[in-house]
Amino acid sequence: MWIVRLALRRPYTVAVLCSLIAIFGVLSTGRMKTDILPAIDIPVVIVVWNYPGLSAEDMERRVVFISERAMSTTVSGIQRIDSQSMSSIGILKVYFEPGSDIGGAIAQIVSVSLTASRIMPPGITPPAIIRYNASNVPVAQLTISSKTLSEQELYDYSLNFIRLRLFTIPGLATPAPFGGKSRQIMVDIDPARVASKGLSPNDVVQAVLASNVLVPAGSAQIGGTEYDVKLNASPDSVEAFNDLPVKAMDGATITLGDVARVRDGYAVQNNMVRIDGRRATYLAILKKADASTLAVVEGAREQLPIIKAAAPEGMELKIDFDQSVFVRAAIQNVLHEAVIASILVSLMILFFLGSWRGAVLVGTSIPLAILVGLVGLFLGGQTLNLMTLGGLALAIGMLVDDATVEVENIHRNRHMGKPLTVAILDGARQIAVPALAATLTICVVFFPVVLLEGPARFLFTPLALGVVISMLASYLLSRTLVPTLARILLEKEDLEQKGPGFGARFNRWRDARFERFREAYGRALSVVLGHRGMVIGAAGLVLLCSAALPFVVGLDFFPAVDAGQMRLHFRAPIGTRVEETERHVARLEQRIREIVPADELQTLNSMIGVPISYNLAFVQTDNT
């Protein structure tokens, strides 16, 4: 009650506070990041081991098992460890308890992995350790193809030039390119020549390693200047490798060109990418956990013309699978529905209250309550996403209650002959406790959300916050803004209701119809009260029938979404070469093009084989 009196005595203070709410609400909305879902902070660390040539069975027994045992007995906070072993590659996903210190856990994993590697196969390299976050998802795909450039050139340019340019975009991450051929200088040893010189292949390997070096050799002080001195034996061209010495024999030097052929080649290809039937490469554009999907994709599109201008002639670049399109469409749909809901609520209030002034009172408090909710979400570090906007849209129908009940009660007290100020005070006092109880009841309904665990906690907490903050703000506005505006807007309302205008005639017609409805409802209620047992039995029967609905409808974490994409997993027999698998995929692509009309098929991308070990942390491993 005191807050209503204070608001009536300080109308300008209320106006300033509401103006500040509007300003901060708009500013907060502009600064909030936009995404399709809230950030899901799942405490997971991925450990990727790599040992070329080791079979899947040996990788599991000699690497993965040792790593699992070392981490499970040493690293604290582990919930479970999932592992997968493939030829040359082992992947471990380490799940931690909620609230675990992931930074400290990664440090422990690094230490344990280095220690465990001593009893693993000799020469194994330290693993790649990646902190996984469910929000680090691909939001677009930059495809790089060409009709004139080789796969080596596409891969090399993507890895060393395009990625560096993309890294300048805030919030963007991208692993190594998928597909293509990794450029390497290949030394093809001639066994006959090596044997004729009394050498072994290992002699050639050691000679290349010893000669292809760049080491510091101290410094030289000449005059007043000090120079760094280094020994650079690295060849500056592919042909220069032929002059590397292998062995001195009988006063003559055997060079690499005498026993081998050096060429600019590529590593053994285990991963291919086909873009619309042509070999290519692509870069997966990922957003970091605290980044906005729209900002990341927009930044990539802004950089694309610059990358194209600097790219070699004949290189084609385009962005496919742009997830920002779906994010923007989903958010626009939610906003559209929220606007429609607000309009319908205002029209219903206008119809039932019969006063445009009362509709203005209620319609003013709703957007302000929504803005308070947005400010609270911004201060809580939330983003604009389907869950937060859905929560605010859900709250619109409930926000109308506080203001509507108060405006209607003010009308009732005025019809009793009370002065406007007295009617406002009495109307607010009479419903203060019931309105507070109703508001708190709605807020309490969302309290169990804080008890959720796993991804559900990150998904539904923002929704609950949006509803609760908006509901509390609506109650406070009904105690401050609504009385202040009512004192201004309702002063002449009685005079308008007595006039011969359309509004007064419509209100009299509506009141007559409502009176008939109340009479009919009273008669129906009397019948129901006379047959209590039958009514309770019918309600119980409906309740029992509804209990079976979850089993009929089905349960799922997310509803099915038609994103306009189809993913097909194809598995060739074990041991099939990647080139042979590509031929099968080519026939499959041709069959797809025969089935799907050309005007409905935007692009057809295929990934064949197993990507490099680091990239496996970002993709599913049940690919072709």
BELHUWO-V890466 format. One record per backbone hydrogen bond with DSSP energy under -1.0 kcal/mol. NH is the residue of the N-H (numbers start at 1). CO is the residue of the C=O. If there is no record, write none. Layout:
# BELHUWO-V890466
NH,CO + NH,CO
This chain:
# BELHUWO-V890466
5,1 + 6,2 + 7,3 + 8,4 + 9,5 + 10,6 + 14,10 + 15,11 + 16,12 + 17,13 + 18,14 + 19,15 + 20,16 + 21,17 + 22,18 + 23,19 + 24,20 + 25,21 + 26,22 + 27,23 + 28,24 + 29,25 + 30,26 + 31,27 + 32,28 + 35,384 + 42,40 + 44,42 + 45,94 + 46,130 + 47,92 + 48,128 + 49,90 + 51,88 + 54,51 + 59,55 + 60,56 + 61,57 + 62,58 + 63,59 + 64,59 + 65,60 + 67,63 + 68,64 + 69,65 + 70,66 + 71,67 + 72,68 + 73,69 + 75,71 + 79,95 + 80,95 + 82,93 + 84,91 + 86,89 + 88,54 + 89,86 + 90,49 + 91,84 + 92,47 + 93,82 + 94,45 + 95,80 + 96,43 + 97,77 + 100,97 + 102,100 + 105,101 + 106,102 + 107,103 + 108,104 + 109,105 + 110,106 + 111,107 + 112,108 + 113,109 + 114,110 + 115,111 + 116,112 + 117,113 + 118,115 + 119,116 + 124,121 + 128,48 + 130,46 + 132,44 + 136,133 + 137,135 + 139,285 + 140,285 + 141,320 + 142,283 + 143,318 + 144,281 + 145,316 + 154,150 + 155,151 + 156,152 + 157,153 + 158,154 + 159,155 + 160,156 + 161,157 + 162,157 + 163,158 + 165,161 + 166,162 + 167,163 + 168,165 + 169,166 + 172,169 + 173,286 + 178,282 + 184,265 + 186,263 + 188,261 + 190,259 + 194,190 + 195,191 + 196,192 + 197,193 + 198,195 + 199,194 + 204,200 + 205,201 + 206,202 + 207,203 + 208,204 + 209,205 + 210,206 + 211,207 + 212,208 + 213,211 + 215,231 + 217,229 + 220,227 + 222,225 + 225,222 + 227,220 + 229,218 + 231,215 + 233,213 + 241,238 + 242,239 + 243,240 + 244,241 + 246,254 + 247,254 + 249,252 + 252,249 + 254,247 + 256,244 + 257,242 + 258,255 + 260,256 + 261,188 + 263,186 + 265,184 + 265,263 + 267,182 + 272,608 + 274,606 + 275,278 + 276,604 + 278,275 + 280,273 + 281,144 + 282,178 + 283,142 + 285,140 + 286,173 + 287,137 + 288,171 + 291,288 + 296,292 + 297,293 + 298,294 + 299,295 + 300,296 + 301,297 + 302,298 + 303,299 + 304,300 + 307,303 + 308,304 + 309,305 + 310,306 + 315,312 + 316,145 + 318,143 + 320,141 + 323,139 + 327,323 + 328,324 + 329,325 + 330,326 + 331,327 + 332,328 + 333,329 + 334,330 + 335,331 + 336,332 + 337,333 + 338,334 + 339,335 + 340,336 + 341,337 + 342,338 + 343,339 + 344,340 + 345,341 + 346,342 + 347,343 + 348,344 + 349,345 + 350,346 + 351,347 + 352,348 + 353,349 + 354,350 + 359,355 + 360,356 + 361,357 + 362,358 + 363,359 + 364,360 + 365,361 + 366,362 + 368,364 + 369,365 + 370,366 + 371,367 + 372,368 + 373,369 + 374,370 + 375,371 + 376,372 + 377,373 + 378,374 + 379,375 + 380,376 + 381,378 + 382,377 + 384,33 + 386,36 + 389,385 + 390,386 + 391,387 + 392,388 + 393,389 + 394,390 + 395,391 + 396,392 + 399,395 + 401,398 + 404,400 + 405,401 + 406,402 + 407,403 + 408,404 + 409,405 + 410,406 + 411,407 + 412,408 + 413,409 + 414,410 + 415,411 + 417,414 + 418,413 + 423,419 + 424,420 + 425,421 + 426,422 + 427,423 + 428,424 + 429,425 + 430,426 + 435,431 + 436,432 + 437,433 + 438,434 + 439,435 + 440,436 + 441,437 + 442,438 + 443,439 + 444,440 + 445,441 + 447,444 + 449,446 + 450,447 + 451,448 + 452,449 + 457,454 + 459,455 + 460,456 + 461,457 + 464,460 + 465,461 + 466,462 + 467,463 + 468,464 + 469,465 + 470,466 + 471,467 + 472,468 + 473,469 + 474,470 + 475,471 + 476,472 + 477,473 + 478,474 + 482,477 + 484,480 + 485,481 + 486,482 + 487,483 + 489,485 + 490,486 + 496,492 + 497,493 + 498,494 + 505,501 + 506,502 + 507,503 + 508,504 + 509,505 + 510,506 + 511,507 + 512,508 + 513,509 + 514,510 + 515,511 + 516,512 + 517,513 + 518,514 + 519,515 + 520,516 + 521,517 + 522,518 + 523,519 + 524,520 + 525,521 + 526,522 + 527,523 + 528,524 + 529,525 + 530,526 + 531,528 + 535,531 + 536,532 + 537,533 + 538,534 + 539,535 + 540,536 + 541,537 + 542,538 + 543,539 + 544,540 + 545,541 + 546,542 + 547,543 + 549,546 + 552,548 + 553,549 + 554,550 + 563,561 + 576,573 + 581,577 + 582,578 + 583,579 + 584,580 + 585,581 + 586,582 + 587,583 + 588,584 + 589,585 + 590,586 + 591,587 + 592,588 + 593,589 + 594,590 + 595,591 + 596,592 + 600,597 + 606,274 + 608,272 + 610,270 + 616,612 + 617,614 + 618,615
